[in-house]
Amino acid sequence: MPEKFAAEEARVPERTFHYWCQQGRDGIEPYASFLTEVERARALGVKHLLTRVLKGEKGSAGAQWVLERRFPHEFGPRVMLGGIPDGDPIQLDSTDRIRESPQASELLHRAIVAAAEAAMDAGHARDGEADANEEPEP
C-alpha cells in the first residue's frame, strides 16, 4: 500500500508523515525509530510480494505488476540497446526512459533500422535460394 494511504488509514496527514520521515533521515528521535519501522514494513511488504511472484501463487502477476511499478529500479523491466556496429550497448531502467534520453532514442532508431535492413537482406537471400532451387519454366 502506498504510504499516503497507510498514513490516511492511521489518521496521519500525508504531509505530516513525510515530515516525520525527513526528521528520521536527519537522525532526530523519535522520528529515526519511526523511519526504521516504516522501512521495515516496506521491506516486509516487498518480501511478501516477491515470495508470491517466485512461488507462482495465485495473484503472482498482480504482485509482479506492483513490484515493477512501485520499485522500478529493483524490479522494473530492463532494456539493452545495442547490436549496432559502432555503438556500445546502453541499459535503461525502464522503457519509459527511452523517450527521456536522446542517446537512447537515437540508438533505438538505429537498431530498428539495422534490424529491418538485416531482415530485408535475409529475405532477399532466401528469395535467391528459392530461385536457385526452382526448376526453370519451359
DAHUFEN-V672256 format. One line per field, one symbol per residue. ss: DSSP state (2 for helix, 1 for strand, 0 for the rest). phi: phi as a letter, one per 20 degrees, with the letter a starting at -180 (. if undefined). psi: psi as a letter, one per 20 degrees, with the letter a starting at -180 (. if undefined). A space follows every 50 residues. Layout:
ss->???
phi->???
psi->???
This chain:
ss->00222222200002222222222220000022222222222222222222 22222000022222222222022220001110000000011100002222 02222222222222222222222222222222200000
phi->.gggfffffemdgggfgffffffffeneeefffffgffffffffffgfff ffffemfgnfffffgfffefcffecffdcddrnegdcefcddfbfffgfe dgffffffgfffffffffffffffffffffffefefff
psi->pqhghggghjkpqgggghgggghghijpqjhghghghghgggghgggggh ggghikrpjhghggggghhhmhhhirqqpppbjpgjpqqppqhqhhighi ohggggggghggggggggggghghghghggghiqpqq.
